[in-house]
């Protein structure tokens, strides 16, 4: 859905995905090295990407964010989303840090935490769910550090995945980002 939610922390921000961002996302999504833990898709064409973007802007069940690095002139380095809303619960994920200079620097964890913060603070959600590939050790550690708990396991599109969740109370007790998030128009 088209939205205006944004937040930043430690030089990393999430903002609404814009049409000008989608070509870079398409390039990253077509790179097998960057998508080894994601659902396999055929080669995405520019036309397919534009159709996806237009559809996502109209879909009331998903909010897609660009992840940007503020210290480098708001350079987009990835994306993250909130989706599958049901009453006061949603999923958070579809995280991709595609820029090679941004990989391995904790940007994904901050972006995911900012999406969680928006879900609880602005959308009034009480619980967020996530799925992570069991072999994605770095992501598993990041989710745990944010306060997510493992609540199950299932067979995902590319192998076993943990079912994770975090509640508003978990976030308040964990305190990650709680006092330091800022909202700004980018």
Backbone torsions as a table, in degrees:
resi	resn	phi	psi	omega
1	UNK	NA	144.3	174.5
2	UNK	-65.6	133.1	-176.4
3	UNK	-149.5	175.3	-179.3
4	UNK	-128.3	19.8	-178.8
5	UNK	-76.2	138.5	175.9
6	UNK	-156.4	156.6	178.2
7	UNK	-160.3	158.4	178.1
8	UNK	-143.8	157.6	179.6
9	UNK	-160.4	131.1	172.4
10	UNK	51.9	42.0	176.7
11	UNK	80.1	6.1	178.0
12	UNK	-118.2	138.4	179.5
13	UNK	-136.5	156.7	166.8
14	UNK	-120.1	140.9	-179.3
15	UNK	-144.1	166.0	178.4
16	UNK	-57.3	138.1	174.8
17	UNK	-66.5	136.0	-179.7
18	UNK	-113.9	159.2	-178.9
19	UNK	-57.9	-33.9	178.9
20	UNK	-67.1	-13.2	179.9
21	UNK	-87.0	-19.9	-163.4
22	UNK	-73.0	-24.7	178.7
23	UNK	-67.4	-41.0	177.8
24	UNK	-64.6	-41.6	175.8
25	UNK	-60.4	-40.5	179.6
26	UNK	-61.7	-44.3	179.1
27	UNK	-61.2	-46.4	179.2
28	UNK	-62.7	-42.9	-176.8
29	UNK	-66.9	-26.6	178.6
30	UNK	-83.7	-5.0	-179.6
31	UNK	-89.5	111.6	-176.5
32	UNK	-60.4	-28.9	178.4
33	UNK	-68.3	-32.2	-178.1
34	UNK	-85.4	-10.6	-172.4
35	UNK	-125.4	23.3	-174.4
36	UNK	-63.6	-23.6	178.7
37	UNK	-101.1	5.7	-178.9
38	UNK	-102.6	159.7	176.1
39	UNK	-55.6	133.8	-178.8
40	UNK	-74.3	134.1	179.3
41	UNK	-129.5	155.0	171.9
42	UNK	-68.6	168.9	178.1
43	UNK	-52.2	128.1	-179.3
44	UNK	-91.2	122.7	178.8
45	UNK	-86.4	163.3	175.4
46	UNK	-57.6	-37.3	179.4
47	UNK	-66.6	-41.2	177.6
48	UNK	-62.8	-41.2	-179.6
49	UNK	-64.7	-42.3	178.9
50	UNK	-63.4	-41.5	177.7
51	UNK	-63.0	-42.1	178.1
52	UNK	-60.5	-46.5	-178.3
53	UNK	-60.8	-48.0	180.0
54	UNK	-60.7	-40.8	178.1
55	UNK	-65.3	-43.2	-178.9
56	UNK	-65.4	-31.8	178.8
57	UNK	-68.2	-24.8	179.9
58	UNK	-96.8	-12.4	-174.6
59	UNK	-81.1	112.0	-179.0
60	UNK	-71.6	-3.9	-176.3
61	UNK	-101.6	13.1	178.0
62	UNK	-155.0	139.7	173.8
63	UNK	-119.9	119.6	-179.2
64	UNK	-108.1	135.2	-177.7
65	UNK	-119.9	145.6	166.1
66	UNK	-88.1	141.0	173.5
67	UNK	-99.7	124.4	-177.4
68	UNK	-125.5	150.2	175.7
69	UNK	-101.9	109.3	-174.5
70	UNK	-64.1	-37.3	-174.6
71	UNK	-68.5	-14.7	176.6
72	UNK	-111.8	53.2	175.8
73	UNK	55.0	44.5	177.7
74	UNK	57.0	42.0	178.4
75	UNK	-71.2	124.1	177.6
76	UNK	-71.2	130.6	-179.5
77	UNK	-120.8	-6.9	-178.9
78	UNK	178.3	-163.2	179.6
79	UNK	-151.0	160.6	177.4
80	UNK	-153.9	159.8	-176.6
81	UNK	-145.7	155.0	165.8
82	UNK	-112.2	135.0	-173.8
83	UNK	-159.8	177.2	179.6
84	UNK	54.0	54.8	-179.9
85	UNK	-72.6	130.8	174.6
86	UNK	-141.8	107.9	-175.2
87	UNK	53.1	-114.3	-177.1
88	UNK	-107.1	27.6	179.8
89	UNK	-129.8	143.5	175.2
90	UNK	-148.3	173.7	173.7
91	UNK	-104.3	150.3	175.3
92	UNK	-127.8	136.4	-179.7
93	UNK	161.6	-139.9	-172.7
94	UNK	53.3	31.4	-178.8
95	UNK	-74.1	132.4	172.8
96	UNK	-143.9	122.9	170.1
97	UNK	-104.3	102.2	-172.2
98	UNK	-94.3	-23.7	-178.7
99	UNK	-73.0	120.9	-175.8
100	UNK	-61.5	-29.4	178.2
101	UNK	-71.9	-17.9	-178.3
102	UNK	-94.5	-17.0	-175.8
103	UNK	-64.6	141.3	174.5
104	UNK	74.9	15.0	-177.6
105	UNK	-111.2	9.0	179.5
106	UNK	83.0	5.4	-178.6
107	UNK	-65.2	-39.0	179.2
108	UNK	-61.2	-42.1	179.3
109	UNK	-64.2	-42.1	178.9
110	UNK	-65.7	-44.3	179.6
111	UNK	-60.5	-44.6	179.1
112	UNK	-63.3	-41.9	179.1
113	UNK	-63.2	-38.3	177.4
114	UNK	-65.4	-39.3	176.8
115	UNK	-64.2	-41.7	176.9
116	UNK	-60.5	-45.6	-180.0
117	UNK	-59.2	-45.3	178.1
118	UNK	-61.9	-42.2	179.5
119	UNK	-57.8	-45.0	-178.3
120	UNK	-79.8	-42.4	-173.7
121	UNK	-78.2	-43.2	-173.5
122	UNK	-102.1	-28.8	-176.4
123	UNK	-99.9	-5.6	177.3
124	UNK	69.1	22.5	179.6
125	UNK	-71.4	151.3	177.1
126	UNK	-105.9	-21.7	-179.5
127	UNK	-148.2	142.1	173.3
128	UNK	-122.9	139.0	178.5
129	UNK	-110.7	155.9	176.8
130	UNK	-150.6	161.7	174.9
131	UNK	-129.6	140.3	178.7
132	UNK	-140.7	136.3	178.8
133	UNK	-61.1	132.2	-176.0
134	UNK	-58.8	-29.6	-179.9
135	UNK	-83.9	-6.2	-179.2
136	UNK	-86.4	77.0	-172.7
137	UNK	-58.8	-44.1	-178.9
138	UNK	-61.0	-44.1	179.5
139	UNK	-66.4	-41.0	178.4
140	UNK	-58.4	-43.7	178.4
141	UNK	-63.9	-40.7	-179.7
142	UNK	-64.0	-45.6	178.6
143	UNK	-59.9	-43.8	179.7
144	UNK	-61.8	-43.7	-179.9
145	UNK	-62.1	-33.2	179.0
146	UNK	-73.9	-17.3	180.0
147	UNK	111.1	3.6	176.6
148	UNK	-67.8	146.1	175.9
149	UNK	-113.7	144.2	172.6
150	UNK	-76.9	129.2	179.7
151	UNK	-123.8	0.5	179.5
152	UNK	173.0	-176.2	177.8
153	UNK	-147.6	146.0	178.9
154	UNK	-148.2	166.2	176.7
155	UNK	-84.7	116.3	180.0
156	UNK	-93.5	-176.0	-176.9
157	UNK	-65.6	-23.1	178.9
158	UNK	-129.5	28.4	177.9
159	UNK	128.4	-176.5	-176.6
160	UNK	-65.9	141.0	179.6
161	UNK	-130.3	143.0	173.1
162	UNK	-80.5	141.7	169.4
163	UNK	-92.6	126.7	-176.9
164	UNK	-124.3	157.8	172.6
165	UNK	-153.5	156.7	174.8
166	UNK	-141.9	141.5	177.4
167	UNK	-107.4	165.9	175.9
168	UNK	-56.2	-41.8	180.0
169	UNK	-62.5	-42.0	177.1
170	UNK	-56.7	-45.6	-177.9
171	UNK	-65.2	-40.8	178.9
172	UNK	-63.9	-40.4	179.5
173	UNK	-71.2	-37.8	-179.0
174	UNK	-71.0	-40.7	177.5
175	UNK	75.5	4.9	-177.7
176	UNK	-63.6	120.3	179.9
177	UNK	72.9	-9.2	-167.0
178	UNK	-48.5	-46.7	-175.2
179	UNK	-95.7	-8.5	-168.3
180	UNK	-108.6	-4.0	-178.9
181	UNK	-74.9	138.3	173.6
182	UNK	-121.8	149.1	175.6
183	UNK	-107.2	136.8	179.5
184	UNK	-154.6	156.9	173.6
185	UNK	-87.3	122.4	-177.5
186	UNK	-89.7	NA	NA
